[in-house]
Amino acid sequence: MKIDGHCHCGEIAFEAEVDPNALTICHCRHAFCGNCGTPIYACAVDNPQVYALRVGTITQRAAFKPQRQGWRRSALAWVNALAAVPASEKGWS
Ligand SMILES: [Zn+2]
């Protein structure tokens, strides 16, 4: 599936060919846009061969569903109870 996306300010934009069934939840730290701070991707520090894109930056993100999780040992304890946390449909009110 061909996708595209960008950070909040538009300084960084990308296009990629991805497997929708390979979506994972990763709890490691990620690269950020130097202008607006949007997390964009994570990769190996030296000679990266694979880039893990942040789903929130992908225009077609509704087509993806997580298939597995990575770096689970770094996940915060509240991740398991996330569905029970009060939520708003838009904004923080
Ligand atoms: Zn930006």
PDB file of the backbone (N, CA, C, O) and the ligand in Angstrom, with CONECT records:
HET     ZN  A 101       1
ATOM      1  N   MET A   1       0.845  -1.163   0.000  1.00  0.00           N
ATOM      2  CA  MET A   1       0.000   0.000   0.000  1.00  0.00           C
ATOM      3  C   MET A   1       0.900   1.240   0.000  1.00  0.00           C
ATOM      4  O   MET A   1       1.826   1.345   0.805  1.00  0.00           O
ATOM      5  N   LYS A   2       0.619   2.170  -0.907  1.00  0.00           N
ATOM      6  CA  LYS A   2       1.373   3.414  -0.946  1.00  0.00           C
ATOM      7  C   LYS A   2       0.741   4.407   0.029  1.00  0.00           C
ATOM      8  O   LYS A   2      -0.474   4.603   0.036  1.00  0.00           O
ATOM      9  N   ILE A   3       1.581   5.025   0.844  1.00  0.00           N
ATOM     10  CA  ILE A   3       1.093   5.996   1.822  1.00  0.00           C
ATOM     11  C   ILE A   3       1.890   7.288   1.701  1.00  0.00           C
ATOM     12  O   ILE A   3       2.931   7.341   1.045  1.00  0.00           O
ATOM     13  N   ASP A   4       1.376   8.326   2.348  1.00  0.00           N
ATOM     14  CA  ASP A   4       2.106   9.577   2.463  1.00  0.00           C
ATOM     15  C   ASP A   4       1.737  10.204   3.792  1.00  0.00           C
ATOM     16  O   ASP A   4       0.754   9.808   4.419  1.00  0.00           O
ATOM     17  N   GLY A   5       2.513  11.173   4.222  1.00  0.00           N
ATOM     18  CA  GLY A   5       2.220  11.842   5.475  1.00  0.00           C
ATOM     19  C   GLY A   5       3.147  13.013   5.690  1.00  0.00           C
ATOM     20  O   GLY A   5       3.983  13.322   4.842  1.00  0.00           O
ATOM     21  N   HIS A   6       2.996  13.663   6.830  1.00  0.00           N
ATOM     22  CA  HIS A   6       3.802  14.832   7.135  1.00  0.00           C
ATOM     23  C   HIS A   6       3.699  15.170   8.612  1.00  0.00           C
ATOM     24  O   HIS A   6       2.806  14.696   9.314  1.00  0.00           O
ATOM     25  N   CYS A   7       4.628  15.998   9.069  1.00  0.00           N
ATOM     26  CA  CYS A   7       4.570  16.491  10.445  1.00  0.00           C
ATOM     27  C   CYS A   7       3.512  17.603  10.515  1.00  0.00           C
ATOM     28  O   CYS A   7       2.930  17.974   9.496  1.00  0.00           O
ATOM     29  N   HIS A   8       3.272  18.124  11.707  1.00  0.00           N
ATOM     30  CA  HIS A   8       2.232  19.148  11.876  1.00  0.00           C
ATOM     31  C   HIS A   8       2.489  20.400  11.045  1.00  0.00           C
ATOM     32  O   HIS A   8       1.554  20.972  10.485  1.00  0.00           O
ATOM     33  N   CYS A   9       3.732  20.828  10.960  1.00  0.00           N
ATOM     34  CA  CYS A   9       4.030  22.086  10.266  1.00  0.00           C
ATOM     35  C   CYS A   9       4.284  21.899   8.771  1.00  0.00           C
ATOM     36  O   CYS A   9       4.301  22.882   8.029  1.00  0.00           O
ATOM     37  N   GLY A  10       4.481  20.659   8.311  1.00  0.00           N
ATOM     38  CA  GLY A  10       4.733  20.414   6.894  1.00  0.00           C
ATOM     39  C   GLY A  10       6.198  20.481   6.501  1.00  0.00           C
ATOM     40  O   GLY A  10       6.527  20.273   5.333  1.00  0.00           O
ATOM     41  N   GLU A  11       7.086  20.766   7.445  1.00  0.00           N
ATOM     42  CA  GLU A  11       8.520  20.820   7.150  1.00  0.00           C
ATOM     43  C   GLU A  11       9.022  19.468   6.639  1.00  0.00           C
ATOM     44  O   GLU A  11       9.867  19.412   5.745  1.00  0.00           O
ATOM     45  N   ILE A  12       8.498  18.380   7.211  1.00  0.00           N
ATOM     46  CA  ILE A  12       8.882  17.031   6.796  1.00  0.00           C
ATOM     47  C   ILE A  12       7.662  16.341   6.197  1.00  0.00           C
ATOM     48  O   ILE A  12       6.619  16.235   6.843  1.00  0.00           O
ATOM     49  N   ALA A  13       7.799  15.873   4.954  1.00  0.00           N
ATOM     50  CA  ALA A  13       6.757  15.086   4.287  1.00  0.00           C
ATOM     51  C   ALA A  13       7.405  13.811   3.783  1.00  0.00           C
ATOM     52  O   ALA A  13       8.608  13.781   3.522  1.00  0.00           O
ATOM     53  N   PHE A  14       6.598  12.738   3.642  1.00  0.00           N
ATOM     54  CA  PHE A  14       7.172  11.487   3.162  1.00  0.00           C
ATOM     55  C   PHE A  14       6.150  10.702   2.367  1.00  0.00           C
ATOM     56  O   PHE A  14       4.944  10.920   2.491  1.00  0.00           O
ATOM     57  N   GLU A  15       6.646   9.784   1.546  1.00  0.00           N
ATOM     58  CA  GLU A  15       5.853   8.788   0.845  1.00  0.00           C
ATOM     59  C   GLU A  15       6.541   7.462   1.095  1.00  0.00           C
ATOM     60  O   GLU A  15       7.766   7.414   1.207  1.00  0.00           O
ATOM     61  N   ALA A  16       5.771   6.377   1.187  1.00  0.00           N
ATOM     62  CA  ALA A  16       6.362   5.066   1.427  1.00  0.00           C
ATOM     63  C   ALA A  16       5.442   3.983   0.891  1.00  0.00           C
ATOM     64  O   ALA A  16       4.240   4.195   0.735  1.00  0.00           O
ATOM     65  N   GLU A  17       6.016   2.826   0.612  1.00  0.00           N
ATOM     66  CA  GLU A  17       5.271   1.627   0.263  1.00  0.00           C
ATOM     67  C   GLU A  17       5.321   0.733   1.491  1.00  0.00           C
ATOM     68  O   GLU A  17       6.410   0.350   1.919  1.00  0.00           O
ATOM     69  N   VAL A  18       4.152   0.381   2.083  1.00  0.00           N
ATOM     70  CA  VAL A  18       4.128  -0.373   3.338  1.00  0.00           C
ATOM     71  C   VAL A  18       3.188  -1.568   3.244  1.00  0.00           C
ATOM     72  O   VAL A  18       2.302  -1.615   2.391  1.00  0.00           O
ATOM     73  N   ASP A  19       3.398  -2.542   4.147  1.00  0.00           N
ATOM     74  CA  ASP A  19       2.510  -3.690   4.297  1.00  0.00           C
ATOM     75  C   ASP A  19       1.534  -3.368   5.422  1.00  0.00           C
ATOM     76  O   ASP A  19       1.962  -3.279   6.573  1.00  0.00           O
ATOM     77  N   PRO A  20       0.232  -3.189   5.143  1.00  0.00           N
ATOM     78  CA  PRO A  20      -0.732  -2.835   6.197  1.00  0.00           C
ATOM     79  C   PRO A  20      -0.807  -3.878   7.306  1.00  0.00           C
ATOM     80  O   PRO A  20      -1.230  -3.548   8.414  1.00  0.00           O
ATOM     81  N   ASN A  21      -0.415  -5.119   7.053  1.00  0.00           N
ATOM     82  CA  ASN A  21      -0.449  -6.175   8.061  1.00  0.00           C
ATOM     83  C   ASN A  21       0.806  -6.212   8.917  1.00  0.00           C
ATOM     84  O   ASN A  21       0.939  -7.086   9.773  1.00  0.00           O
ATOM     85  N   ALA A  22       1.713  -5.295   8.707  1.00  0.00           N
ATOM     86  CA  ALA A  22       2.962  -5.266   9.474  1.00  0.00           C
ATOM     87  C   ALA A  22       2.949  -4.188  10.541  1.00  0.00           C
ATOM     88  O   ALA A  22       3.982  -3.918  11.154  1.00  0.00           O
ATOM     89  N   LEU A  23       1.803  -3.566  10.777  1.00  0.00           N
ATOM     90  CA  LEU A  23       1.733  -2.487  11.767  1.00  0.00           C
ATOM     91  C   LEU A  23       1.991  -3.027  13.166  1.00  0.00           C
ATOM     92  O   LEU A  23       1.357  -3.996  13.582  1.00  0.00           O
ATOM     93  N   THR A  24       2.914  -2.413  13.893  1.00  0.00           N
ATOM     94  CA  THR A  24       3.225  -2.805  15.259  1.00  0.00           C
ATOM     95  C   THR A  24       3.142  -1.584  16.163  1.00  0.00           C
ATOM     96  O   THR A  24       3.214  -0.447  15.697  1.00  0.00           O
ATOM     97  N   ILE A  25       2.994  -1.826  17.438  1.00  0.00           N
ATOM     98  CA  ILE A  25       3.070  -0.765  18.426  1.00  0.00           C
ATOM     99  C   ILE A  25       4.461  -0.832  19.018  1.00  0.00           C
ATOM    100  O   ILE A  25       4.846  -1.862  19.572  1.00  0.00           O
ATOM    101  N   CYS A  26       5.219   0.237  18.913  1.00  0.00           N
ATOM    102  CA  CYS A  26       6.587   0.274  19.420  1.00  0.00           C
ATOM    103  C   CYS A  26       6.659   1.331  20.514  1.00  0.00           C
ATOM    104  O   CYS A  26       6.152   2.441  20.353  1.00  0.00           O
ATOM    105  N   HIS A  27       7.287   0.981  21.616  1.00  0.00           N
ATOM    106  CA  HIS A  27       7.352   1.888  22.755  1.00  0.00           C
ATOM    107  C   HIS A  27       8.720   2.555  22.906  1.00  0.00           C
ATOM    108  O   HIS A  27       9.003   3.160  23.940  1.00  0.00           O
ATOM    109  N   CYS A  28       9.573   2.449  21.877  1.00  0.00           N
ATOM    110  CA  CYS A  28      10.889   3.091  21.971  1.00  0.00           C
ATOM    111  C   CYS A  28      10.759   4.581  21.648  1.00  0.00           C
ATOM    112  O   CYS A  28       9.667   5.058  21.340  1.00  0.00           O
ATOM    113  N   ARG A  29      11.874   5.315  21.717  1.00  0.00           N
ATOM    114  CA  ARG A  29      11.867   6.737  21.387  1.00  0.00           C
ATOM    115  C   ARG A  29      12.034   6.904  19.873  1.00  0.00           C
ATOM    116  O   ARG A  29      12.594   6.020  19.223  1.00  0.00           O
ATOM    117  N   HIS A  30      11.556   8.027  19.289  1.00  0.00           N
ATOM    118  CA  HIS A  30      11.487   8.253  17.837  1.00  0.00           C
ATOM    119  C   HIS A  30      12.117   9.565  17.432  1.00  0.00           C
ATOM    120  O   HIS A  30      12.305  10.463  18.252  1.00  0.00           O
ATOM    121  N   ALA A  31      12.452   9.667  16.112  1.00  0.00           N
ATOM    122  CA  ALA A  31      12.973  10.914  15.537  1.00  0.00           C
ATOM    123  C   ALA A  31      11.855  11.954  15.463  1.00  0.00           C
ATOM    124  O   ALA A  31      10.689  11.606  15.281  1.00  0.00           O
ATOM    125  N   PHE A  32      12.215  13.231  15.604  1.00  0.00           N
ATOM    126  CA  PHE A  32      11.252  14.320  15.631  1.00  0.00           C
ATOM    127  C   PHE A  32      11.558  15.351  14.549  1.00  0.00           C
ATOM    128  O   PHE A  32      12.707  15.493  14.129  1.00  0.00           O
ATOM    129  N   CYS A  33      10.529  16.072  14.098  1.00  0.00           N
ATOM    130  CA  CYS A  33      10.731  17.222  13.223  1.00  0.00           C
ATOM    131  C   CYS A  33      11.464  18.286  14.036  1.00  0.00           C
ATOM    132  O   CYS A  33      11.044  18.623  15.143  1.00  0.00           O
ATOM    133  N   GLY A  34      12.554  18.811  13.490  1.00  0.00           N
ATOM    134  CA  GLY A  34      13.326  19.817  14.191  1.00  0.00           C
ATOM    135  C   GLY A  34      12.611  21.156  14.287  1.00  0.00           C
ATOM    136  O   GLY A  34      13.017  22.020  15.064  1.00  0.00           O
ATOM    137  N   ASN A  35      11.562  21.338  13.513  1.00  0.00           N
ATOM    138  CA  ASN A  35      10.827  22.604  13.499  1.00  0.00           C
ATOM    139  C   ASN A  35       9.638  22.592  14.461  1.00  0.00           C
ATOM    140  O   ASN A  35       9.508  23.494  15.289  1.00  0.00           O
ATOM    141  N   CYS A  36       8.763  21.575  14.363  1.00  0.00           N
ATOM    142  CA  CYS A  36       7.540  21.563  15.185  1.00  0.00           C
ATOM    143  C   CYS A  36       7.542  20.480  16.264  1.00  0.00           C
ATOM    144  O   CYS A  36       6.676  20.489  17.138  1.00  0.00           O
ATOM    145  N   GLY A  37       8.512  19.536  16.221  1.00  0.00           N
ATOM    146  CA  GLY A  37       8.601  18.510  17.251  1.00  0.00           C
ATOM    147  C   GLY A  37       7.758  17.271  17.018  1.00  0.00           C
ATOM    148  O   GLY A  37       7.749  16.378  17.865  1.00  0.00           O
ATOM    149  N   THR A  38       7.043  17.184  15.891  1.00  0.00           N
ATOM    150  CA  THR A  38       6.222  16.015  15.606  1.00  0.00           C
ATOM    151  C   THR A  38       7.095  14.765  15.527  1.00  0.00           C
ATOM    152  O   THR A  38       8.080  14.765  14.789  1.00  0.00           O
ATOM    153  N   PRO A  39       6.766  13.691  16.269  1.00  0.00           N
ATOM    154  CA  PRO A  39       7.500  12.435  16.110  1.00  0.00           C
ATOM    155  C   PRO A  39       7.185  11.841  14.732  1.00  0.00           C
ATOM    156  O   PRO A  39       6.015  11.685  14.384  1.00  0.00           O
ATOM    157  N   ILE A  40       8.202  11.511  13.955  1.00  0.00           N
ATOM    158  CA  ILE A  40       8.015  11.034  12.589  1.00  0.00           C
ATOM    159  C   ILE A  40       8.335   9.554  12.440  1.00  0.00           C
ATOM    160  O   ILE A  40       7.531   8.814  11.872  1.00  0.00           O
ATOM    161  N   TYR A  41       9.480   9.103  12.930  1.00  0.00           N
ATOM    162  CA  TYR A  41       9.904   7.723  12.722  1.00  0.00           C
ATOM    163  C   TYR A  41      10.936   7.310  13.756  1.00  0.00           C
ATOM    164  O   TYR A  41      11.448   8.130  14.519  1.00  0.00           O
ATOM    165  N   ALA A  42      11.232   5.999  13.759  1.00  0.00           N
ATOM    166  CA  ALA A  42      12.331   5.448  14.547  1.00  0.00           C
ATOM    167  C   ALA A  42      13.152   4.571  13.624  1.00  0.00           C
ATOM    168  O   ALA A  42      12.616   3.990  12.681  1.00  0.00           O
ATOM    169  N   CYS A  43      14.442   4.468  13.883  1.00  0.00           N
ATOM    170  CA  CYS A  43      15.316   3.613  13.082  1.00  0.00           C
ATOM    171  C   CYS A  43      16.584   3.309  13.867  1.00  0.00           C
ATOM    172  O   CYS A  43      16.839   3.890  14.922  1.00  0.00           O
ATOM    173  N   ALA A  44      17.374   2.383  13.326  1.00  0.00           N
ATOM    174  CA  ALA A  44      18.667   2.082  13.941  1.00  0.00           C
ATOM    175  C   ALA A  44      19.550   3.325  13.866  1.00  0.00           C
ATOM    176  O   ALA A  44      19.469   4.083  12.899  1.00  0.00           O
ATOM    177  N   VAL A  45      20.384   3.539  14.866  1.00  0.00           N
ATOM    178  CA  VAL A  45      21.253   4.708  14.896  1.00  0.00           C
ATOM    179  C   VAL A  45      22.284   4.648  13.773  1.00  0.00           C
ATOM    180  O   VAL A  45      22.536   5.657  13.115  1.00  0.00           O
ATOM    181  N   ASP A  46      22.877   3.491  13.548  1.00  0.00           N
ATOM    182  CA  ASP A  46      23.900   3.320  12.513  1.00  0.00           C
ATOM    183  C   ASP A  46      23.349   2.541  11.331  1.00  0.00           C
ATOM    184  O   ASP A  46      22.747   1.481  11.504  1.00  0.00           O
ATOM    185  N   ASN A  47      23.554   3.062  10.137  1.00  0.00           N
ATOM    186  CA  ASN A  47      23.193   2.396   8.884  1.00  0.00           C
ATOM    187  C   ASN A  47      21.768   1.832   8.895  1.00  0.00           C
ATOM    188  O   ASN A  47      21.593   0.628   8.706  1.00  0.00           O
ATOM    189  N   PRO A  48      20.768   2.653   9.106  1.00  0.00           N
ATOM    190  CA  PRO A  48      19.389   2.139   9.178  1.00  0.00           C
ATOM    191  C   PRO A  48      18.925   1.525   7.855  1.00  0.00           C
ATOM    192  O   PRO A  48      19.116   2.114   6.791  1.00  0.00           O
ATOM    193  N   GLN A  49      18.323   0.357   7.927  1.00  0.00           N
ATOM    194  CA  GLN A  49      17.761  -0.324   6.762  1.00  0.00           C
ATOM    195  C   GLN A  49      16.237  -0.239   6.754  1.00  0.00           C
ATOM    196  O   GLN A  49      15.608  -0.364   5.704  1.00  0.00           O
ATOM    197  N   VAL A  50      15.649  -0.026   7.929  1.00  0.00           N
ATOM    198  CA  VAL A  50      14.196   0.021   8.079  1.00  0.00           C
ATOM    199  C   VAL A  50      13.835   1.256   8.899  1.00  0.00           C
ATOM    200  O   VAL A  50      14.506   1.575   9.881  1.00  0.00           O
ATOM    201  N   TYR A  51      12.774   1.946   8.492  1.00  0.00           N
ATOM    202  CA  TYR A  51      12.272   3.098   9.227  1.00  0.00           C
ATOM    203  C   TYR A  51      10.867   2.771   9.714  1.00  0.00           C
ATOM    204  O   TYR A  51      10.012   2.386   8.917  1.00  0.00           O
ATOM    205  N   ALA A  52      10.619   2.918  11.003  1.00  0.00           N
ATOM    206  CA  ALA A  52       9.297   2.682  11.578  1.00  0.00           C
ATOM    207  C   ALA A  52       8.570   4.022  11.655  1.00  0.00           C
ATOM    208  O   ALA A  52       8.881   4.852  12.509  1.00  0.00           O
ATOM    209  N   LEU A  53       7.605   4.231  10.763  1.00  0.00           N
ATOM    210  CA  LEU A  53       6.876   5.502  10.710  1.00  0.00           C
ATOM    211  C   LEU A  53       5.852   5.589  11.824  1.00  0.00           C
ATOM    212  O   LEU A  53       5.240   4.580  12.176  1.00  0.00           O
ATOM    213  N   ARG A  54       5.652   6.772  12.389  1.00  0.00           N
ATOM    214  CA  ARG A  54       4.602   7.004  13.376  1.00  0.00           C
ATOM    215  C   ARG A  54       3.264   7.071  12.637  1.00  0.00           C
ATOM    216  O   ARG A  54       3.089   7.879  11.724  1.00  0.00           O
ATOM    217  N   VAL A  55       2.341   6.231  13.031  1.00  0.00           N
ATOM    218  CA  VAL A  55       1.072   6.114  12.319  1.00  0.00           C
ATOM    219  C   VAL A  55       0.297   7.432  12.293  1.00  0.00           C
ATOM    220  O   VAL A  55      -0.398   7.721  11.320  1.00  0.00           O
ATOM    221  N   GLY A  56       0.411   8.219  13.341  1.00  0.00           N
ATOM    222  CA  GLY A  56      -0.314   9.482  13.400  1.00  0.00           C
ATOM    223  C   GLY A  56       0.061  10.466  12.309  1.00  0.00           C
ATOM    224  O   GLY A  56      -0.692  11.400  12.033  1.00  0.00           O
ATOM    225  N   THR A  57       1.224  10.270  11.678  1.00  0.00           N
ATOM    226  CA  THR A  57       1.658  11.171  10.611  1.00  0.00           C
ATOM    227  C   THR A  57       1.216  10.698   9.229  1.00  0.00           C
ATOM    228  O   THR A  57       1.397  11.419   8.248  1.00  0.00           O
ATOM    229  N   ILE A  58       0.638   9.498   9.135  1.00  0.00           N
ATOM    230  CA  ILE A  58       0.271   8.912   7.844  1.00  0.00           C
ATOM    231  C   ILE A  58      -1.149   9.330   7.457  1.00  0.00           C
ATOM    232  O   ILE A  58      -2.083   9.157   8.239  1.00  0.00           O
ATOM    233  N   THR A  59      -1.305   9.868   6.278  1.00  0.00           N
ATOM    234  CA  THR A  59      -2.616  10.322   5.808  1.00  0.00           C
ATOM    235  C   THR A  59      -3.623   9.172   5.800  1.00  0.00           C
ATOM    236  O   THR A  59      -4.790   9.379   6.134  1.00  0.00           O
ATOM    237  N   GLN A  60      -3.192   7.960   5.424  1.00  0.00           N
ATOM    238  CA  GLN A  60      -4.091   6.801   5.304  1.00  0.00           C
ATOM    239  C   GLN A  60      -4.145   5.968   6.596  1.00  0.00           C
ATOM    240  O   GLN A  60      -4.440   4.775   6.518  1.00  0.00           O
ATOM    241  N   ARG A  61      -3.875   6.538   7.772  1.00  0.00           N
ATOM    242  CA  ARG A  61      -3.748   5.792   9.024  1.00  0.00           C
ATOM    243  C   ARG A  61      -4.974   4.965   9.405  1.00  0.00           C
ATOM    244  O   ARG A  61      -4.826   3.978  10.125  1.00  0.00           O
ATOM    245  N   ALA A  62      -6.163   5.318   8.961  1.00  0.00           N
ATOM    246  CA  ALA A  62      -7.369   4.565   9.322  1.00  0.00           C
ATOM    247  C   ALA A  62      -7.361   3.168   8.713  1.00  0.00           C
ATOM    248  O   ALA A  62      -8.128   2.311   9.149  1.00  0.00           O
ATOM    249  N   ALA A  63      -6.517   2.917   7.717  1.00  0.00           N
ATOM    250  CA  ALA A  63      -6.455   1.614   7.058  1.00  0.00           C
ATOM    251  C   ALA A  63      -5.568   0.624   7.818  1.00  0.00           C
ATOM    252  O   ALA A  63      -5.449  -0.530   7.408  1.00  0.00           O
ATOM    253  N   PHE A  64      -4.949   1.056   8.914  1.00  0.00           N
ATOM    254  CA  PHE A  64      -3.998   0.206   9.633  1.00  0.00           C
ATOM    255  C   PHE A  64      -4.536  -0.250  10.979  1.00  0.00           C
ATOM    256  O   PHE A  64      -5.277   0.475  11.643  1.00  0.00           O
ATOM    257  N   LYS A  65      -4.151  -1.473  11.377  1.00  0.00           N
ATOM    258  CA  LYS A  65      -4.514  -2.027  12.670  1.00  0.00           C
ATOM    259  C   LYS A  65      -3.274  -2.734  13.226  1.00  0.00           C
ATOM    260  O   LYS A  65      -2.654  -3.512  12.500  1.00  0.00           O
ATOM    261  N   PRO A  66      -2.886  -2.496  14.485  1.00  0.00           N
ATOM    262  CA  PRO A  66      -1.673  -3.119  15.022  1.00  0.00           C
ATOM    263  C   PRO A  66      -1.727  -4.643  14.945  1.00  0.00           C
ATOM    264  O   PRO A  66      -2.769  -5.252  15.187  1.00  0.00           O
ATOM    265  N   GLN A  67      -0.597  -5.242  14.607  1.00  0.00           N
ATOM    266  CA  GLN A  67      -0.472  -6.689  14.509  1.00  0.00           C
ATOM    267  C   GLN A  67       0.416  -7.268  15.613  1.00  0.00           C
ATOM    268  O   GLN A  67       0.314  -8.451  15.936  1.00  0.00           O
ATOM    269  N   ARG A  68       1.291  -6.431  16.193  1.00  0.00           N
ATOM    270  CA  ARG A  68       2.166  -6.859  17.277  1.00  0.00           C
ATOM    271  C   ARG A  68       2.769  -5.622  17.934  1.00  0.00           C
ATOM    272  O   ARG A  68       2.589  -4.503  17.454  1.00  0.00           O
ATOM    273  N   GLN A  69       3.497  -5.838  19.052  1.00  0.00           N
ATOM    274  CA  GLN A  69       4.143  -4.742  19.757  1.00  0.00           C
ATOM    275  C   GLN A  69       5.645  -5.005  19.868  1.00  0.00           C
ATOM    276  O   GLN A  69       6.069  -6.151  20.018  1.00  0.00           O
ATOM    277  N   GLY A  70       6.433  -3.960  19.796  1.00  0.00           N
ATOM    278  CA  GLY A  70       7.872  -4.073  19.949  1.00  0.00           C
ATOM    279  C   GLY A  70       8.348  -3.272  21.148  1.00  0.00           C
ATOM    280  O   GLY A  70       7.671  -2.336  21.574  1.00  0.00           O
ATOM    281  N   TRP A  71       9.485  -3.619  21.690  1.00  0.00           N
ATOM    282  CA  TRP A  71      10.067  -2.947  22.852  1.00  0.00           C
ATOM    283  C   TRP A  71       9.072  -2.891  24.002  1.00  0.00           C
ATOM    284  O   TRP A  71       8.991  -1.891  24.716  1.00  0.00           O
ATOM    285  N   ARG A  72       8.314  -3.971  24.179  1.00  0.00           N
ATOM    286  CA  ARG A  72       7.270  -4.032  25.193  1.00  0.00           C
ATOM    287  C   ARG A  72       7.798  -3.730  26.594  1.00  0.00           C
ATOM    288  O   ARG A  72       7.079  -3.177  27.427  1.00  0.00           O
ATOM    289  N   ARG A  73       9.051  -4.093  26.852  1.00  0.00           N
ATOM    290  CA  ARG A  73       9.615  -3.846  28.179  1.00  0.00           C
ATOM    291  C   ARG A  73       9.684  -2.347  28.499  1.00  0.00           C
ATOM    292  O   ARG A  73       9.805  -1.974  29.666  1.00  0.00           O
ATOM    293  N   SER A  74       9.608  -1.488  27.482  1.00  0.00           N
ATOM    294  CA  SER A  74       9.634  -0.048  27.704  1.00  0.00           C
ATOM    295  C   SER A  74       8.232   0.551  27.806  1.00  0.00           C
ATOM    296  O   SER A  74       8.087   1.744  28.072  1.00  0.00           O
ATOM    297  N   ALA A  75       7.211  -0.260  27.598  1.00  0.00           N
ATOM    298  CA  ALA A  75       5.839   0.243  27.655  1.00  0.00           C
ATOM    299  C   ALA A  75       5.498   0.685  29.078  1.00  0.00           C
ATOM    300  O   ALA A  75       5.930   0.063  30.049  1.00  0.00           O
ATOM    301  N   LEU A  76       4.746   1.729  29.190  1.00  0.00           N
ATOM    302  CA  LEU A  76       4.293   2.187  30.496  1.00  0.00           C
ATOM    303  C   LEU A  76       3.142   1.320  30.971  1.00  0.00           C
ATOM    304  O   LEU A  76       2.361   0.824  30.158  1.00  0.00           O
ATOM    305  N   ALA A  77       3.028   1.132  32.282  1.00  0.00           N
ATOM    306  CA  ALA A  77       2.055   0.208  32.863  1.00  0.00           C
ATOM    307  C   ALA A  77       0.623   0.534  32.476  1.00  0.00           C
ATOM    308  O   ALA A  77      -0.205  -0.369  32.358  1.00  0.00           O
ATOM    309  N   TRP A  78       0.320   1.801  32.279  1.00  0.00           N
ATOM    310  CA  TRP A  78      -1.066   2.193  31.988  1.00  0.00           C
ATOM    311  C   TRP A  78      -1.517   1.798  30.586  1.00  0.00           C
ATOM    312  O   TRP A  78      -2.705   1.904  30.281  1.00  0.00           O
ATOM    313  N   VAL A  79      -0.610   1.348  29.728  1.00  0.00           N
ATOM    314  CA  VAL A  79      -0.984   0.949  28.375  1.00  0.00           C
ATOM    315  C   VAL A  79      -2.040  -0.158  28.411  1.00  0.00           C
ATOM    316  O   VAL A  79      -2.938  -0.182  27.569  1.00  0.00           O
ATOM    317  N   ASN A  80      -1.939  -1.073  29.378  1.00  0.00           N
ATOM    318  CA  ASN A  80      -2.882  -2.194  29.455  1.00  0.00           C
ATOM    319  C   ASN A  80      -4.289  -1.740  29.814  1.00  0.00           C
ATOM    320  O   ASN A  80      -5.254  -2.446  29.522  1.00  0.00           O
ATOM    321  N   ALA A  81      -4.425  -0.587  30.437  1.00  0.00           N
ATOM    322  CA  ALA A  81      -5.736  -0.095  30.867  1.00  0.00           C
ATOM    323  C   ALA A  81      -6.197   1.095  30.034  1.00  0.00           C
ATOM    324  O   ALA A  81      -7.109   1.812  30.443  1.00  0.00           O
ATOM    325  N   LEU A  82      -5.603   1.312  28.907  1.00  0.00           N
ATOM    326  CA  LEU A  82      -5.894   2.502  28.108  1.00  0.00           C
ATOM    327  C   LEU A  82      -7.370   2.613  27.721  1.00  0.00           C
ATOM    328  O   LEU A  82      -7.911   3.718  27.674  1.00  0.00           O
ATOM    329  N   ALA A  83      -8.019   1.495  27.447  1.00  0.00           N
ATOM    330  CA  ALA A  83      -9.427   1.537  27.033  1.00  0.00           C
ATOM    331  C   ALA A  83     -10.325   2.078  28.143  1.00  0.00           C
ATOM    332  O   ALA A  83     -11.408   2.592  27.864  1.00  0.00           O
ATOM    333  N   ALA A  84      -9.885   1.968  29.404  1.00  0.00           N
ATOM    334  CA  ALA A  84     -10.705   2.430  30.528  1.00  0.00           C
ATOM    335  C   ALA A  84     -10.457   3.895  30.879  1.00  0.00           C
ATOM    336  O   ALA A  84     -11.162   4.448  31.723  1.00  0.00           O
ATOM    337  N   VAL A  85      -9.476   4.529  30.254  1.00  0.00           N
ATOM    338  CA  VAL A  85      -9.168   5.932  30.541  1.00  0.00           C
ATOM    339  C   VAL A  85     -10.210   6.824  29.871  1.00  0.00           C
ATOM    340  O   VAL A  85     -10.492   6.661  28.684  1.00  0.00           O
ATOM    341  N   PRO A  86     -10.791   7.779  30.631  1.00  0.00           N
ATOM    342  CA  PRO A  86     -11.769   8.686  30.023  1.00  0.00           C
ATOM    343  C   PRO A  86     -11.181   9.377  28.791  1.00  0.00           C
ATOM    344  O   PRO A  86     -10.020   9.785  28.791  1.00  0.00           O
ATOM    345  N   ALA A  87     -11.987   9.499  27.759  1.00  0.00           N
ATOM    346  CA  ALA A  87     -11.497  10.068  26.496  1.00  0.00           C
ATOM    347  C   ALA A  87     -12.521  11.034  25.919  1.00  0.00           C
ATOM    348  O   ALA A  87     -13.720  10.916  26.168  1.00  0.00           O
ATOM    349  N   SER A  88     -12.022  11.990  25.145  1.00  0.00           N
ATOM    350  CA  SER A  88     -12.916  12.889  24.428  1.00  0.00           C
ATOM    351  C   SER A  88     -12.731  12.614  22.934  1.00  0.00           C
ATOM    352  O   SER A  88     -11.655  12.197  22.505  1.00  0.00           O
ATOM    353  N   GLU A  89     -13.752  12.843  22.165  1.00  0.00           N
ATOM    354  CA  GLU A  89     -13.690  12.580  20.733  1.00  0.00           C
ATOM    355  C   GLU A  89     -12.803  13.600  20.021  1.00  0.00           C
ATOM    356  O   GLU A  89     -12.250  13.307  18.961  1.00  0.00           O
ATOM    357  N   LYS A  90     -12.665  14.787  20.593  1.00  0.00           N
ATOM    358  CA  LYS A  90     -11.860  15.834  19.971  1.00  0.00           C
ATOM    359  C   LYS A  90     -11.316  16.743  21.051  1.00  0.00           C
ATOM    360  O   LYS A  90     -12.056  17.180  21.932  1.00  0.00           O
ATOM    361  N   GLY A  91     -10.026  17.032  20.988  1.00  0.00           N
ATOM    362  CA  GLY A  91      -9.411  17.923  21.958  1.00  0.00           C
ATOM    363  C   GLY A  91      -9.228  17.275  23.304  1.00  0.00           C
ATOM    364  O   GLY A  91      -9.249  16.049  23.407  1.00  0.00           O
ATOM    365  N   TRP A  92      -9.048  18.078  24.348  1.00  0.00           N
ATOM    366  CA  TRP A  92      -8.731  17.590  25.683  1.00  0.00           C
ATOM    367  C   TRP A  92      -9.812  17.892  26.693  1.00  0.00           C
ATOM    368  O   TRP A  92      -9.580  17.698  27.886  1.00  0.00           O
ATOM    369  N   SER A  93     -10.964  18.348  26.293  1.00  0.00           N
ATOM    370  CA  SER A  93     -12.011  18.673  27.263  1.00  0.00           C
ATOM    371  C   SER A  93     -12.863  17.480  27.602  1.00  0.00           C
ATOM    372  O   SER A  93     -13.789  17.591  28.405  1.00  0.00           O
TER     373      SER A  93
HETATM  374 ZN    ZN A 101       7.337  19.958  11.504  1.00  0.00          ZN2+
END
